Amino acid sequence: MAVDLKQIASRIRALREIAGVSVETAAREFGIPVETYRQYESGETDMPVTFLTQVADRFDVELTAILTGDEPRLHTYAPVRKGHGVAVQRRAAYDYIDLAYNFADKDVDVFLVTVQPSDSPSPPSLNTHPGQEFEYVLEGTVKITIDGHEVVLEEGDSIYFNARLPHGMVAEGGKPARFIAVVT
């Protein structure tokens, strides 16, 4: 299931306006420049998943509601069949599939992430957000940078870390890498 950037932006703007929060206050709360926030809210620029989860937390809605416009309805269990997760393509090198989009009142978000290899040896873009992350590599090699430390993970490896620390990842070896990410 694909999501439309303009619709996501519209939902974010509506949440902010309903809450009576100014653009400047929202930008400050999310720790980003006002102009960046305006670009996100206009749908001009892709938004990182971490920003979307911050918005969901701030306005007390499910991430799924921001992505799809629908509230999750399942409370006991929520199977997601192969190929039926919600696709979240927020940055060129990263593809996220939300694997828990239809479960209400989640304590964690679960994503299947594919990271494309970079053409240049530049360091990964770093981000921070409240909570913790667990990642399990399904295929390929991922170099994760956490607070200035680099860890290389291969198929079958995993890592758990404090997501408040600056972190980012790149696929190594010229091939895409896939992993499961669990984010609190």
Secondary structure as UniProt FT lines:
FT   HELIX           5..19
FT   HELIX           23..30
FT   HELIX           34..42
FT   HELIX           49..58
FT   TURN            59..60
FT   HELIX           63..68
FT   TURN            82..83
FT   STRAND          86..91
FT   TURN            92..93
FT   STRAND          94..98
FT   TURN            101..102
FT   STRAND          109..115
FT   STRAND          132..139
FT   STRAND          141..146
FT   TURN            147..148
FT   STRAND          149..154
FT   TURN            155..156
FT   STRAND          158..162
FT   TURN            163..164
FT   STRAND          167..172
FT   TURN            173..174
FT   STRAND          177..183
//
